[in-house]
Amino acid sequence: MPKPQRWMIGNWKMNAPPGLQAYAQSLSKREATPVRVALCPPATILQRLSDALHGAPVMTGGQDCHAADHGAFTGSVSAPMIREAGARLCLAGHSERRLGLGERNDIIAGKVEAIQRQGLIAVVCVGESQATRAAGEAEAFTVRQLGESLPMATRTEQLIIAYEPVWAIGTGLTPRRDDIAAMHAALRKALVIRFGEDAESIAILYGGSVNPANARTILDVPDVAGCLVGAASLDPAAFATLIAAAEVDRP
Ligand code: PGA
């Protein structure tokens, strides 16, 4: 089984960096390397960013989509729409949607199915709260959350997992190295139990307050195949540093 692909994925959330074209241009100059790079902008500028990055070794992605392909769902965007706007991947189950908008695991599983049906890669976000970690239940909780967020007919070749502890997102806090390693090992084990050998090439990323100062340390943790980055991805120079950190060869 091939090893997981390495990734650096930016999630702009409900923000658009000033100078979209200049940002895209700075990335367009990047050489293709084994590290896959993607940016997930707000849906209204997804097409524009996809166009600006056309031909560059940088993909675009949606931040969320509806489980249905079309219909009377005011305000929602479907996976086919995300694909038509040039995206190659789409996030599902970000904690800001799970907690802020009440999205349950079964809703996320429906979205993952819709994303994969379009031939897109689903980036499934999971992670525990501070209270769950303090109770010593971080791994059990996150493994269960992952299991329930994946549809019955999951396509492992179109799947990325992002471990994002809720308490580390946007706070400047990050888990200890050993805690990230233990969580990634627990998630890998659960994936192997469910999908067998196919699970070995699923990339498991870390997300939550990744920045140019801590990226190298995090990327060195065993079985961390890259990062999902919020705030630091809004700054093209910081994001370029993160990509470079992922490009450093690791055993
Ligand atoms: P952050 O966000 O890097 O700003 O902590 C990460 C995320 O929410 O994916």
Residues whose N, C-alpha, C, O or C-beta is under 5 A from the ligand:
A	BS01	PGA	N11 A168 I169 G170 T171 G207 G208 S209 V210 L228 V229 G230 A231 A232
